[in-house]
Amino acid sequence: MNKSKHAAPRIEYVAPPIEMVEDFSGQVCLEMAARSGDARFTQAETVKGFAAFLHTLLTIEARRRNREASIDMPDETAVQSSLTQTAECSSTPPS
């Protein structure tokens, strides 16, 4: 079977860098502290722990999406980062 030169490239999902997740976590924790009046949300270990948790979830989700995409897509590779989605989330405060 001939492969088309214009076939859609395979997308590879990657988790955002931990620094971006830490920035997002810090913003969420600041908002939680402000809403609840509990300064413990801003403690470094709370922010770092929340960031590690989110980064783990994002890594798992990226791997799941890559497994699903590998079933349906051709062998050509293009990298798509989830940075844009994460950046959009970080600019929106939790409700």
Contacts in CASP RR format, 6 or more apart in sequence:
PFRMAT RR
TARGET T0000
AUTHOR 0000-0000-0000
METHOD contacts of the structure
MODEL  1
MNKSKHAAPRIEYVAPPIEMVEDFSGQVCLEMAARSGDARFTQAETVKGF
AAFLHTLLTIEARRRNREASIDMPDETAVQSSLTQTAECSSTPPS
3 74 0 8 1.000
7 74 0 8 1.000
7 76 0 8 1.000
8 73 0 8 1.000
8 74 0 8 1.000
9 73 0 8 1.000
9 74 0 8 1.000
9 76 0 8 1.000
9 77 0 8 1.000
9 78 0 8 1.000
10 69 0 8 1.000
10 70 0 8 1.000
10 73 0 8 1.000
10 74 0 8 1.000
10 75 0 8 1.000
10 76 0 8 1.000
10 77 0 8 1.000
10 78 0 8 1.000
11 69 0 8 1.000
11 73 0 8 1.000
11 78 0 8 1.000
11 79 0 8 1.000
11 80 0 8 1.000
12 66 0 8 1.000
12 69 0 8 1.000
12 77 0 8 1.000
12 78 0 8 1.000
12 79 0 8 1.000
12 80 0 8 1.000
13 61 0 8 1.000
13 62 0 8 1.000
13 63 0 8 1.000
13 65 0 8 1.000
13 66 0 8 1.000
13 69 0 8 1.000
13 80 0 8 1.000
13 81 0 8 1.000
13 82 0 8 1.000
14 62 0 8 1.000
14 79 0 8 1.000
14 80 0 8 1.000
14 81 0 8 1.000
14 82 0 8 1.000
15 21 0 8 1.000
15 55 0 8 1.000
15 58 0 8 1.000
15 59 0 8 1.000
15 61 0 8 1.000
15 62 0 8 1.000
15 82 0 8 1.000
16 55 0 8 1.000
16 58 0 8 1.000
16 81 0 8 1.000
16 82 0 8 1.000
16 83 0 8 1.000
16 86 0 8 1.000
17 83 0 8 1.000
18 51 0 8 1.000
18 52 0 8 1.000
18 55 0 8 1.000
20 83 0 8 1.000
20 86 0 8 1.000
20 87 0 8 1.000
20 90 0 8 1.000
21 51 0 8 1.000
21 54 0 8 1.000
21 55 0 8 1.000
21 58 0 8 1.000
21 86 0 8 1.000
22 47 0 8 1.000
22 48 0 8 1.000
22 51 0 8 1.000
23 90 0 8 1.000
24 51 0 8 1.000
24 54 0 8 1.000
24 86 0 8 1.000
24 89 0 8 1.000
24 90 0 8 1.000
25 47 0 8 1.000
25 48 0 8 1.000
25 49 0 8 1.000
25 50 0 8 1.000
25 51 0 8 1.000
25 54 0 8 1.000
26 42 0 8 1.000
26 47 0 8 1.000
26 50 0 8 1.000
26 51 0 8 1.000
27 90 0 8 1.000
27 93 0 8 1.000
28 50 0 8 1.000
28 94 0 8 1.000
29 41 0 8 1.000
29 42 0 8 1.000
29 46 0 8 1.000
29 47 0 8 1.000
29 50 0 8 1.000
30 41 0 8 1.000
30 42 0 8 1.000
31 93 0 8 1.000
31 94 0 8 1.000
32 38 0 8 1.000
32 41 0 8 1.000
32 94 0 8 1.000
33 39 0 8 1.000
33 40 0 8 1.000
33 41 0 8 1.000
33 42 0 8 1.000
40 46 0 8 1.000
58 82 0 8 1.000
58 86 0 8 1.000
62 82 0 8 1.000
END
